């Protein structure tokens, strides 16, 4: 009888230990920082904007600005590190500091596995026409005191598998550009780590729409980060007027089921 009790006791200890290890792993994962940035394989200094047509695979080298591109302020009108022609792809790049104005897409473009270690003015600005299609897949950005993605042109931007932490706005449809468009943004399977102000900002008077799904928000137990802010934009350069926030089924398309807080 005692031998059987010993066997059952030992089995119980093994089971509890296994459970304890499993629970510990879960807690560690949930408490981890969202963006695990890759290690750079080398460094490249840019003193002038680098034009990209076709595909540039950076091999996870760190690119940073120097000279005329040596700023990392929020001053408007800075030149970017990369200028992507219509149809170009930028992938496997780490953008270090100074980052100037990051990446400019002049038309449809693909930005894949690109990491901004310290966002300058903006991480990327999209400038294509009304039919342009832009894709941001994978990668991440941190330390963006204002915007990460600035949508000045028209068309549709899809952001997926991205990580952002310590930021102002993940996406903003330009609120006061001289030429305004109807803009569409799709944000899916994105991880957001506080602090941050808002994930998406759009202009309802131009017919903008934002669709969000699979959004994971870390470290924001008081839910201070706005998911989708609505504005009345203009083309006069004035500060746009905020008109609301949250899902409305027309312009800001998401439900609480699309959000996970950790």
N, C-alpha and C positions, 0 to 999 in steps of 0.2 A: 504493500500500500504506500509506504514512504517513498519507495523508488518511483512509483507512478506520480506521487505529489511533486517530487523533485523534477521529474521530466516536464510536468505541466508548468511548474514555476519557471524553469529555464526557458521554456517555449514562450511564456508570457513576457519574460524579460527581453527576449529577442524581438518579439512583436512590438513592445513598447519602444524599444530602442529604434527600431525601423520607422515606427510612426513618428517618433521624436525627430529623427533625421529628416523625414519627409516634411514635417511641419516647419522645421528650421529652414529648409530650402525654399519653401513657399514664402515665408516671411522675408527672407533675404531678397528674393526676386521682386516682391511687391515694393520693397523699400529702396530698390536700386534706382540710380539716376537713369533718366530715359536715354539720353544720348551717350553711347559709348563710341567715342571718336576713334578712327583708325590712326595708326602710327605712320607718319610720313616716310616715304622711301627715299626722299631727297628734297632739295629746295631749288626753286627757280625764281629769280628776281625779274620783275617786269618794270621797265621804265616808261613803256608806252603800251597802250591798249593792244591786245593780241587778237587779231581777226581770225575767226574760225569759219570755214566752209567745209562741208563734209563732216568728218568726225575727228575730234581730238580726244585721245585717250591719254590722260595724264599719268597713268600708272601709279596713282596715289602719291604723286609728288606734291609738295607744298608750294603754291604760288603766292607771292606777296608783292606789293607795290613799293616802288622807290622813286625818288625824284618827283616828277609831276604826279605820280600815282602814290605818293607817300603819305596821303592823308587818310585818317579813319574817323573823321568828324561827321556830323549830320548836315554839313553844308550842301545845299542843292547845287546841281550842275557839275558835279565831279565826273571825271571820265571813269569808265569801268576798266577792270582788268581784262575782261574778255568781251568781244563783240561777236555775237553769233549771227551769221547770215541766215536768210530764210532756208529752213530745212536742215540746219546744222545740229550736231550733237556734241555736247560736252559731257565727258564721263570720267569717273575715277580721278577726281581732282580734290585736293584739299586747298582751300583758300585761307591763307593765314592773315596776319596783320602786319602792316596796314593793308586794308582790303579795298580802299577807295569806294567806287560805286559798284563793286561786284561784277555782275554779268548783265549784259544787255542783249535781249533777243529782238532782232529787227523784223522777224517774221515768225512763222511756225518754228519751233525748236524743241529739242529734247535735252533735259538736264538730268543725268543719271549718276547716282552715287557721288554726289558733290557735297563737300562738307565745309561749312563756313565756321572757322574757329572763333572769330570775333567780327561780327557784321559791321561794316562801315556805314555809309549812308543807307543803302539797301543791299540785300543779298543779290536779288535779281529783279530786273525791270523788263516788262513785256510790252513791246511797242508795235506789234503787227497790226494788220487791218482787221476788218470785221469778221473775216472768215478764218483767221489764224487759229492754229491749235498748238498749244504749248503743253509739254508734259514734264513734271518734276517727279522723279521716282527714286526712292531711297535717299540716303544722305541725311544731312541735318544741319542745324544752325544754332548758335548760341550767342549771347551777349549782343542782342539787337535792341538798342535803346528806343528805336522807333519801329520801322517796318522791316519785315523779312522779304516779302514778295510784293512788288508794286506793279499794278496793272494799269498802264497808261494807254495802251492801244485797245483794240477790240478783240473779239474772239473768245475762245474757251481755254481756261487753264485747269489742268487736272493735277492735283498734288496727292501722291500716294506713297505710303511706306516711309514717310518723312518723320524726323524727330526735331523738336524745337524746345529750347529752354532759355529762360531769362530773356524775355522779349517784350516788345511793345505790341505789335500787331503781326500775326502770321501773314495775313493777306489783306490788301486794301485796293479796292477799285478806286482809281483816281477821283478825288472829290472835287477838283477845281482845274482840271486840264483845259486848255484852250479848245481842243477838239475832244468831244465826249462821244462815248459809244455805249451800246448795250453790251454788258460783259457777263460772262458765265464762269463760275468757279465750282469745281468739284473737289472736295476734300475727303479723302477716305483712308482709313487705316493709318492714322497719324497719331503720334504720341506727343503730348504737350506737358512740359514740366514747369511749374510755377518757379519764379514770379512771371506774370504776363498780364497784359491788359485785355486783348481780344484775339480771337482766332480769325474772324472774317469781318470785314466792313464793306458794305455795298451801297450803291445809289439806287433807290427804288424808282426815282423819277425818270431814270433812263432805262428801266426794265431789267436791271441786273438780277441775277439769281445765284444763290449759293446752296449747294446740296452737300450735306455732311453725313458721314457714316463711319462707324468703327473708330470713334475718337476716344482715346485714353488720356485722362488728365491726372497728373501726379502732383501731390503736394498742395492741392487747392481745396482743403476740406470745407472752407467757407464759401466756395464757389464764386470767387471774385472775378475770375476770368470770364469775360463775356464770350458767348459762342458765336453769335452773329448779330452785328450792329447794323442798323439801317440809317441811311442818311439821305438828305436831299442835296444832290450835287449841283455844281454850276460850272460855267465856262468863263468866269470873270476873275478867277484867282482868289476869290473870297473863301474864308473858312466854311466848309459845308456844315449844314445844320443836321444834328442827329435827331431822328424822329422816333426811334424805338429800338428794341433789342429782343432777341429770342425768336422762337419759331412762329411763323405766321401762315405757313402752308403755301404761300405765293412767292415770296422773295427769299425768305430764310427757311429752307426745307430740311428739317430734321425733327426728331422726337427725343425724349429722354432715353429711349431704348438705344439710341445711337451713341450714347455717352457712357463711359465707364470712369468712375472716380476711384483713385487709389491713394 
